[in-house]
Amino acid sequence: MGIASGERRPPEVRTLRNGIRVILDVDKGHPTAAVGALVASGSRFEGDRNRGISHFIEHVVFKGTEHRTALEISSSIENVGGELNAFTDTQYTMFYMRVPSTHTGLALDVLGDILLHPLMDSASVELERKVIEQEILAFQDSPDDVVSDELLKLVFGNDPVAANPLGTLESVKSLTRADLLDYYRQRFNGSGLVLSIAGDVDTAEVLQLAEKTFGTLPVGEALPTWGEPSRNCGRVVTERPTEQIYLAMALPGFAQYSRQSSVLNLVSSIFGGNMSSRLFQRAREKEALVYSIGSFPMTFSNTGILGVSASSSPQNADRVQEVIMDEIEIMRHDKISMVELQHAKDGILGGFLLSLESFFRRMHRNAGELYMRGTIRSVGEIAELVNSITLGEAMEIIDNVFDSSRLAVSVVHGPADS
């Protein structure tokens, strides 16, 4: 798939006086904007003693600031038709707002308010602790979430890369307001914050507002470096009140943004990445064993896995595992064709182009790339990378990854019949 160049203005990166980087992805095609702040705060920054603290702070900053109540924070954005939210991941937390572009300044002001001036008073901390406990209980009631969570723990053991960003009921109960404030001061600073704006905005106006709002934030400490975690195999079985059996498997993967990861992404697309993939066609279309099944690369800054997931009735579960194992061996021994590889390239690049229709996705992608790799790849660079991958490279990745002896397996099933 060829991609024409010169048809889209590339994102521009500016730096505020305190070192905060601001990404401006200007597009006048639609009068909306996505405004986000990526903060170097996530489960990989935590230890056993403060597990879940990044997610806790993500919640609490919305509970009130020096200038706005919780209701005023939400209503200021929602009353103009916008939306605001946040999520905590392994290696960062993203706070974001989507607004009509005429209210971009308001979004930046509210975003700066919750990040720079949160009250985090004792009453709000205690109230939100109860909310997070409910969120954890809801997670534990979701077998497809539990099976993936247990898989990561099996593969990476006690390394923080496997930690659930929600934390545990025990860890969340133990966190104090002083813990939250100490962690907030450590992590919410200029060295680990990226501002990202995409949409119909004025560059000079946004930069002026960003400098006024975020330019006084202290620089803070340099970001930590993480050692590469070891990877384990094995099998873990968890019981939950469910009628189906949920299955998650992990084969070896690669670090985010590495060339091997890009190759594996293509291979995964062929193996189980969509409805046309080998796994889906066999397990659902030919044998009608499952409703959903697929594979997905999961990547971090210095490691990764190739995940495989499926759910089925207890009667079909053994056969589903047989099919997955069989397709792994077929990939290893029969490999893939040049036609399959080209279809995967076209599919990946086509999906990427479609994602550019969303200002939120553009904002998020730009922030993640600048934070994780230091630069933002252009559409042309990504197309060149994908198109340059050879069949030989794909074969080598298949040899390295599709080895059933290196498989980790997580299963969630319902209570055994008495």
N, C-alpha and C positions, 0 to 999 in steps of 0.2 A: 504494500500500500504506500503510495507516494503522498506526501503532505506538502502543500504549497507553502512557501515562505513569504514573509513580508505582508501577510494579510491580517496579522494581529500584533498589536503593540506588546512587546515583552514586559514582564513585571520589572519595576524599578525599585532598587533598594537604596534607601537613605539611612543615615545614622544621626540620632539625636546627640546632644552635647554630652550626655552621660553614657553613651555607647549603645543605647537601645536601637536595634535595627527596625526600620519601618519598611514594609513591602507595599508598593502601590501597583495594583493590577487594574489599570484604568480601562473601562469599556463603556462607551456611551450608548450601547445598543438597547439597554433597558433601564428605566429609572429606579433602580434599587441598588443596595450595597450590602455587602457582608463585612462586618468589622470584628476582628478576633484578636485575642492576645494569648499567645502560647507561653506558658510558664514552665520553667524547669522544675517541676514538682510532680512526682508520680511514685508508684510503688517501688520502683528500683532505687529510689533515694532513701527508702525507709529501712529500718531494722526491725527485729522481732519486738522490741519494746514499744515502738510507735507505729505498728502496722495499721494502715488505713488512715493515717493522719492527713495525707494529701487530699484524699477524697472528703474527709471531714471538713477541711478548710474550704474546699470547693463549695460545699453546702453553706457554711457559716457566713462567708463574705456576702451572700445574698440576703442575709437576715437584717441588715441595717448598716449604715455608715454614719460618719459624722454629719452628713448633710441630708440623708434620706432614710426613711423607714423602709422596711421590707416591702410594704405595699407601694410606696412611692418609687422604689427601684423597678418593680415589675410594671406598674401602671404607666410610668413615664415612657416605656418602650411600647407596651401593648396598646396604649391609647392612640398611637399613631399608626397602628396596624402592623407593628413589628413583632419580633419574637426574640427572646433571650434565653440562653441556656449555657451549660458547661458540661464537660465530661473529664474524668480522670483516667489516664491510661498508664501503662507501665513506665514510660520515660518522659511524659509531660502531661500537663493539664491544659485544656483549651477552654477559654471563656469566649463566647461569641454572641453577636447580635445581628439580626437581619432586619433592615429598615428600608422604607422609601429613601431614595438618595438625598432628598431634601432634609432628612433628619440624621445624616451621617455625623454631624457635629454633636447632636444629642447622644448618639450611641457611643461616641468616643468619650464624652463627658461622664456618662453613667458607667462605662467600662472602667475608666480611670478611678472613679469614685469607689467602686467595690474592691478594686485591687489595691489602691493606695490608702484608703481611709476606712477600712472595715472596723466596726466597733468590737465585734467578737466578745460581747458582754456575756457574763455568766448565765443569764437567763436564756439567751439565744443558743448558747452552747448546749445547755441541758435539753432544750426543746429539740434541737436538731439531732442530738444524740439519739433520741427516741425515734426520729424519722429514719435515720440511717440503720438503726436496729431493724426496723420494718423492711427496709430495702434488702438487708442481708437475709432476713427470713424469706422474702420473696425469691431471692436468688436461690436459696436452698430448696425451694419448692419447684424450681425449674430444672428438670433433669438434663435438658440439653446444655444448660450452663454448667451444671455440676460435672457432667462427663468431661467437658473441656477443661474445667478447672483442675480436676483430678489428674488429667493427662499431663498438664504442664508441671504439676508437682512431681509426678512420676518421672518425667523426662529430666527436669532441672533440679530436683531435690529441694534443698533449703535455700538455693540461690534466690535473691530478690526478684529476678526476672520471672520467676514462677508465681510470685505472690499475687493474690487477688487484690486489686486496688480498693475493694470495699473494706478490706480488713476482716476481722472476725468479731463475733459478738463479744468475746472476752477482751480483745484489744481495744475495741471502740468504747467499751464500758470503762476501761482503765485510763483513757486519755483525759488529761486535765486541761483547763483553759490555759494554764502556764505552758503546757506542752505545745498547744496550738500556737500561741504567741511566739515561742522560741523558734518553732519550725517556720512560721510565717516570715519572721525576720531573716532567717537564713536563706530561704528559697525565693521569696518574692522580691527580687531586686533586678537591677538592670542587666547583669551579666547573663542571666538566663531567660530573658523575656524578649519575645519577638512580636511586634505588632504587624498585623496583616489585614489589608483592606482590598477588596475587589468589588468593582462595579462602576457606576456612573458618578465619579467623584472628581473634585478639583484638586490637583496635586498640591499646589501652594497652600490652599486653605486647610487641607488635611494635615500637612506637615506643621503648619502653624499651630493648629489645635493639638496635635500630638506632642509638640514641644512644650506647650503650655500645660498640658495635662500630665504627661509622663516624664518630662525633662528633669524634674527634681528628684526622681527616684534614685536612691543610692545604688552605686555600681554593684557592690557586694563581692562575694568570693567567686573564684573561678569554678567552673563546673567540675565535678568529680569524673574520674575515669573508672570504668568497670572492667574487671577481668572477665575473660571468656569462661562461661560456666561449663562444667562437664555435662555430658549427655548420657542418660541412662536408658536402658531397655527394661522390659518386664511387662507385668500385667497388674492392674488394680481393678477391683470390683466393688461397687458401691450400691447399697440398697436404698431405694426411695419409693414412695407410694405412687407407682406409675403402672399403666397397663402395657406400655411398650418397653422394648429394650433399646437403650441408646448406646451407640458405639462411637468411640473416637480413637484414632490411631495416629501415631507420629513416626515418620521417617526422618532421616537427617535433612537439614536445610542449611541456609547460608545467611550471612549478615545482610542487613538491609542496604540497598543501593550498590551491593557488589555485583559484578558482572555475572557471577554464578547464580545469584538470586534472580536476575533477569532471565537467564536461561531456564531456570527451574520454573519460573512463572509460565513460560510457554509450554514446558513439558506438563505441568500440572493442568493447564487448560485442555490438553489432549487427553490426559488421564481421567480427570474428573471435574474439570472446571466449569462445565455448563451442560445444557441438555443434549448437546451433540457429542459429549465426551464418551469415552469407552465405558467408564463405570456406570454412568446414567443409562446409556443405551442398553447395557446388559442387565443391570440389576432392576431397573424399572421397566424399560420398554420391552425387553425380551422375556424376562422371568417374572415381572410384576411382584418383586419381593418387597419393595419399599415405596414410600411416597417421595422421599428426598434422600439423596446421597451425593457426595461430592468431595473434592479435594481442594485445599487452599494453602498456599505458603503463608506462614506466620513468621515475620521477621522482626529482629531487634538490631540495635546498633552493631553488635559483634557476634550474633548467633541467630539461629532460626531453625524452623522445622517445616516439613511438609505434612500438613494435617489431612486426615481423611475422616469424614463423619457420615453417619447413617443412623436411622432409627427404623425399627420394624416390630412386628408382632413377635412374641416369644417363639411361635412355631417356625418363623422364617429366619430367626437370628443366626443360627448356625450356618445356614446356607448363605446368608449375606456375608458373613466372615469368610466363608470359602471362596465366594466370588471375588471379594477384595484381594485376598491372598493370591488367587489365581491370576487376577489382572496385574498384580505387582510382578509376578513371575513372567507373564507375557511381555510386559514392558521391558523387563531385564533381558530377556532372551531374544525377543523378536524386534525390539526397538520401535521406532516410528519411521514414517515415510516423509519424503520431502514435501509431498502434498499436504500431509497433516501439519507439518511445521509451518508451511505458508499460511494455511487456514488459521492457525493459532496466532501468527503474527498479525494477520488482518483483523482478527477478532480483538486482540489486545489493543491494538492501535485505534481501532474503531471505537471501542469502549472508552478509551482515553479521550478521544475527541468529543464523544457525547458528554463526558463528565465536565467538559469546559463550558457547557451551557449553564452550569450552576455556579453562581458567584460564591456560594458557600464552599463548594468543593475546590474551587480555585484558591480561595482564601486559605483553606485548610492545607491543601497540597503545597502551596508556596511557603507557608509557615513551617511545615514539617521538613521540607527539603532544606531550607536555609538553616534551621535549627540542627538538623541531623548531619548534613553534609557540607554546609558552609556556602553553597551556591544553589541557585534555582535553575534547573535544566529547562531549556526552551522546548517547544513542541518539536522543532526540527531535530534537536539533539536526542530526544527520546525516540523519535522515529528512526534516526540513524542507528542508535544503539540496537533497537529491536531488529531492524532489517539486517544488521551486520552479523547476527547470530547464525552460526553455521550448523548444518546437520551433524557434523562431527562433534561440535561442542555439546549439542543436545545429547548425543550418544554417550559422551563422557559423563555428563551429569546423571544420566539414567544409570550408568554403571556404578556411580558413587552413591546414589540415593536409594534406588529400588532394590534393596537387600532386606529380605524378610527377617534375617537374623538380627537386624538392627532396629526392629520394630518395637514400639511401646504401645500398649493397648489399655484403654480405659473403657469400662462397661458400667452402665447404670441399669439396674433391673428392679422390678417390683418385689414385694415380699414373697418369699417361697411359700408354696401351698403347705398347709399344716397337715 
